[in-house]
Amino acid sequence: MNPCYWRAVWRAAICAALVLFSGAGYGQALCEFDPIFASTFYTPPNTGFSLGGNVSGLLAGRSLLLANSNGDTLVVPANGVFQFGKRLASGSAFAVTVKHQPIGATCSVTGGSGSNVSANVTSVSIACTTSTATNPVFANDFPDPSVVRHSDNYWYAYGTGGKVARSTNLATWEWQPTYQPPGAGFNWGTPNADVWAPDIVKIGDLFFNYYSLSLRGDTNPGIGFATAPSPVGPWTDHGKLFLSLEIGVKNSIDPVVVKAHDCRLYLIWGSFYGNYVLELTADGLALKDGANAVTTKKLIAGAPYQGFAGSRYEGMFVRYKNGYYYLFASTGSCCLGANSTYAVVVFRSRSPTGPYVDRNGTTPLSFDTIGESVIKGETINYLGPGHNSIAEDDAGNWWLVYHGYQVGIWNERRLMVDRLVWDSEGWPSVGTPGNAPSRNPFSR
């Protein structure tokens, strides 16, 4: 019988179990099946020759994803000897590559290819070197970054102004073509408005670019989106989801899309005038409630219509971990150079729609600035860290990707990275003295 049949049977069984037991007992199934987990369901017959070698230079707590030319992949969790699961047939060839570079490191392969195999291969050598890059990791203006990893092994970052850059390890970056709608440009929203604070998410086989269309002092900004088969396009712009006046939320900017564990999609957006959530259709192309969304939207942070900076939060980002949805929120002044007070705090909830609370059980539905501190500025090296997204590596580490000012360079909000650490009660922060940005983010 085809072994893939049994893999499918096991996959269905595991998914059914996850429906009952995942999410800390909240009846939610993992929305996206882990291909690394799936590969362990079926072990090929133990014939042929083994393929492996040694890894060195990998920092503790990191991991390395390797691939062989026969389609086999392997996560190497630490330095030392490794061996692929699939065996090599007599006379076959192999070619081992680093499929995912560890964040903040570069790993090279020696002796990673061969042909006409007639014995076990144990001589593949993987040598890793930790990057000495310092924050900011990209010395260019790059506000409001959103990151996503593609199958081409690059991380792609998108920022305000339609800016796009890519990196294999979040340490070394290169520019990519700027995002602009195809054709004559935007045909909706305020004239001369530009892309602000995009969020990039993969839904099905497509990459979605949910963006704000706004300009300084805009009285009616809105949220629009585009789709593409890859992070660099070609993009199809779908226009607006809504304008501020249509949805009844003043200053509708800063969209982020949440993939819930039950596979439902939610849009969170807003600013210092209040932050809201709505459900999207399963394909991400529309509001689930259509025209009724103006009344079904839900306030999750801040207080509505109280004047600019009246409700304290903007730049939301949500990610699930261990039964909780963690809501990262930026607070303070983002863009005042040496006078910027931007910082990031975090809340959490059992549901993507809230209620979210801080460590003390207090909700952000108020004028007060509360929340568990994640990162904040200091006056020696960096000010105004905020508007983050999260990159998760193959070892399960979370990396905060955000912008901030490098002290003395007040005309650019630059791209910065820091690893999150978790305390005994499950709250994340960058874990430095005062939760300040790290000078050397990849050394710890």
N, C-alpha and C positions, 0 to 999 in steps of 0.2 A: 504493500500500500504506500502511496506517496507520503513521505514524511511531513510534507507541508500540511497534509490533512490534519495530522495530530497536532501540529503547531497551531492551526486554526482552532481546533477543539480546546486546547489548553488556553489559548487567548480568550476565547469566549467564556470559559469557566472563570478565569481570573477576573475578567471584566465584570462578570456577574457578582463575584465576591466583593469587588471594589465598590459596587453599587451599595452593598450592605455595610461595608466596614470602613471605607475611606472617609476622609474629612472628619476624623475624630468622632465618628458615629453620626454624622449628619446626613447620611443617605445620599452622598454625591459620588459619582463615578469619575475617574480620571478622564478628562475630555480627549486628551491626545495620548495614544498608546506609545510607550517608550520603545523605540526600535532596538536599543541595546538590551533591554529586558527581554524583548521578544526573542532575540537571538539565542537566549539560553534555553529555550524550550526544546530545541532539537540539537543533539550532538551527533555529528557524522560518525560513521563506523571508524573504529580505531585501526585504520590501515594507512600505509604510506609513511611519510617522514614528517617529523615535527619541524616547526619554524619558530625561531626565537633568538634571543640574545640578551643584551644588557642595557639598562637605562641608567644614566648618571646625570647629576646636576639639577634634578627636579626638586623644587622646594617642598618641604613638608606641607601637607594639606592641599596640594595641587594634583592634577592628573593629566595624562597624556592620551590622546586618541590616535591610534595607529590604524592603518589600512593596508591590506595586501591586495595585489592585482587580481586575485581570485574572488574578490568581494567580501572577504572576511575582515572584520574590524575587531579591535581590542582596546579596552580602556586599561591603561597602566596606572595604578594608583600610587606608586612609590618607586624610588630607585631600586635597582637590583635586576634579577633575572626575570624575563617575561617569555611567554610562549603562546602563540595563536592557538585557537581551538580547532580549526580545521587543519587536517594534515595534507601534506603535499604528495601527489601521486608520483610514482617513479617516472623520471624523464620530463617532469613538468618544469615550469619556470615560476619565479616569484619576483615581486617588486614591492618592497615595504616603503610606505610614505607616512609622513606626519599628517593625519587628516585634519586635526584641530591643533594649532599651536596653543600651549597653555597661556592664559592671560598673563601678560608681563614677562614672557620668556620667548626664546627662540630655540628650537630643537632641530638638530641636523642628524642625518642618517648616514652611516658608513657601512659598507658591505651589505646594503639593503636589497640587492638584486642578484639574480643568478638564473641559470638555465640547466636543463638536463640533470635534475636533482637525482642523486643516487644514495644519499645519506641524510641523517638529521642535520638541519641547519641551526647552528647555535652561535654564529659569529656576527649577527646583526648588532651594530652598536649605535645607540641613540645618545647623543650628548646635548644637554640643555644648558643654556646660559640665561640667567636672570637679567632683565633689562635694567639699565641704570637710569632710565628716563625719569625725569622729575616732573612734578606738576608745575604748570599745565602741560599735558602730554601733547597738545597741539597748539602751537604758539600762533594762533590766528583767532579772529573774532568768530565765535561759534556759540551763540546763545541758544538755550532751551533744547539741549540735545535729547534725541530719542535713538536708541540703538536696537538693531536686530541682526541675527546671524543667518547667513545664507549657506546653501549647500556648496558654494564655491569656496568655503572655508574662510570667508571674510566677515568681519563685523562691519556693518554700515551704520553710520551716524547721520542724522538729519537734524537741521537746526533752522531757526528763524531766518527768513530771507531765502528759503529754498536751498540752503547750503547742504552739501552732501560730501562726506569723506568716508574712507574705509581703512581697515586695519586687520591684520591677522591676529593681533594679540593685545589690542587696546593701548599699546605703547607707542607704536610708530604708525603715523597716519599719512594718507595722501588724498588730495582732492579728487572728487568725482564730478561729473556734469551736474550743474545746479538744476533743481527741479523747477520747471515752469509748465503751465498747462500747454498742451499742443495747440497749434493754430494761432489765433489772434490774441490769446490770453484769456483772462477771466471775463466772463460775460454776466457776472452777478456781483452783488455786494457794492461797497462804496468805491467809487472811481479811484484808481491809483493805489488801492489797498494791496498788501503783499502777504505772502505766506508767513504766518507766525506759529511757533511752537507746535510743529507737526508730531503726530504719533504714528509709528510704523508698526504694523502687526500683520502676521500672515494668517489668512482665513481660507481654508481649503487649499487650492493651488495658487491663490493670488496673494500678492502683497498689497495691503491697503495703506494709503497715506491720508490719514485724517488730519486736517489742518485748520487753523484759524485764518480767516481773511480779514485783515484789519490794518489800521494805521493809527498813529498817535492822535488822540482826541476823537477817534471814530465813535459816532453816536449809534451806529447800527452794524457792528461786526457780526460775523457769522461763522458757522462750521461747515466746511465742505470736505470732499474726499476724492481720491483718485485711486485707480487700481493698475497693477502691472504684473506680468508673469515673473519678474525678477526685481531685485531692489534698485536696479538702474534703468528700469523701463523695458519696452516703451510704455509710457503711462497713458491711460485713458482717464480724463478728468470727468467726473460725474456731476460737478457743480455743487450746489448747496444741499445740506441737510436742513438747515434753517438759518434765519437771521435772528438777531437778538430780539427785535420787536415782535417777530412771529412766535417765538417760543416763550416770551414773557420773562426773559432773564437778561438783565442789563449787562453789557460787556461780555457777551458770550465768546470766550476764547479758551485756549488751553485744553483741547480735547485729549482724552486718553480712553482707549478701549480695553475692557476687562474681559478675558475669557474665563468664565466661571467653570467650576469642576463638573457641572451638569451640562456643559457645552453651550449654555446660553451666553449671549454677548451683551455687554452693557457699555454705554457711552457715559463717561463722566466729564464734565466741563464746567467752566465758570471762572471766577476771579474774586477780587475783594468785595464784590457785590453778592457773593453767595455761590456755592458749588453744588451741582445737581447731578442726578443720575437718571438715565432712561434706558430701557431695553431696546436693542436693535433686532432686526430680523436675523434669522439663522445664517443668512448669506452675507450679512454686514452691509447690505446695500440701502437700507431704509430704516426708519423708526418703526418699531413693532406696532405702536399705537397710532401711527399716521398722524392725522390732524388732531387727534385727541391727546397727543403728547403734551400739548400746552397745559393740560389739566392733570395728567398722570405723572409728570416729572416729580422727582422727590429731592428735597434739600438734604444734603448729607454733611455739609460743613459750612460754617459761617452763618451770617444772618442776611436776609435779602433786603435790597433797596435802602441801605443805610448810609450811602455815600461812599466815595472811594476810600479804601483802606478801613472801612467800617467793620468788616467781618474777617479780616486778617489772613485769609488763605487763598492761594492760587497754585498753578503748576502741579496739579495732582498726578500721582502715579500709583497704581495698585498692582500687587503681585501676591499670589497665594503661597502659603507655606505651612505645613503641619497643622491643618485645620483652621487657619486664620487667613483672612484677606488683610494685607497690610497696606494702609493708605498713607503714602508719603505726601506731605504738603509743604509748599514753600511759604514762608511768612516774612514780613519786613519789606524794606525797600530794595528792589532788584537792581536799579539802573542809575545810581547816583554816584558812581565812581568811589572816591574816598569816603563818601558819606553813606554808602550802601550798608544796609543791615540785614540783607537776605540770609536766611538759614532754612534748614529742613527739619521738620518734626514728623513723627509717625503716630498713627492710630491703628487699631485693628478691629476686625469684626468677624463673626462666623458667617456672614452673608455679604456678597458683593454690594448690596444695596444698604448696608448698615443695619443697626446703628453702630458707628465706629466710636471707640473710646480710647483714652490714653491709659497709662499704667494705673491711674487712680480711679478709673471707671467714669471719667468725665467726658462728655461728648463735645465735639467742636462746634456745636450749634449755639454759638454765642459770639459776643464781641471780643471775648478774651483770647489772648494768644496762649494756648496750652499745647499739650502734646509732648511725647517723649523725644528728647533731643537726638538727632541723627548726626548733623554736622552744622557748624557755625563758624563764622570768620574770626580772624585774629589780625592784629594790626602790623605784624612783622612781615609776613609773607603773602597772605591771601585774605581778601574780603569778599563778602557777598556770595558765598556758595549756595547754589540752589537750582531749582527746576531740573530735577533729576529724572533719569530712567534707571533701569536695572539690567545688567548683563549677568547671566548665570553660566558658570563654566561647567566643564564635564565632571568636576569633582563636587558640584553642588554649591560652590561658593557664590555669594552674591557680591557684585561689584557695582558701586554707586557711580554712575556716569552723570556729570553735572557741569555747570559752568560756574566761573568765579573770576574775580579780578585778581591779577597779580599786582601786588602793591607797587605803585609807581607807574603802572600802565593803565590809565583810567579810561581809555577809549575803546577797550576790547574786553568782552566777557569770553574767556578762553575755556577750552575743553579740558576737563579734569576728571580724574578717576581715583577712587579709593575703595578698598575692600571693606565690607561690612563684617562686624563680629556680633555675636549673639550672647546675651547674658543668660543667667540661669532661669529667668522667667520668660524668655523668648522674645526679648526686645532687641532690635538691631541698632547699631551706631557704628561710626568709623573707629571708635575705641581708642582714640588718641587723647592726650591731655586736653581737656576742654572741648573734645570732639572737633578739633581744628583739622583742616585739610592736611594730608601728609605731604612732606617734602619729597620723599622717595616711596611712592605708593606700592611698588612691586617687591620691595625688599622684606616685607613682613607677611 
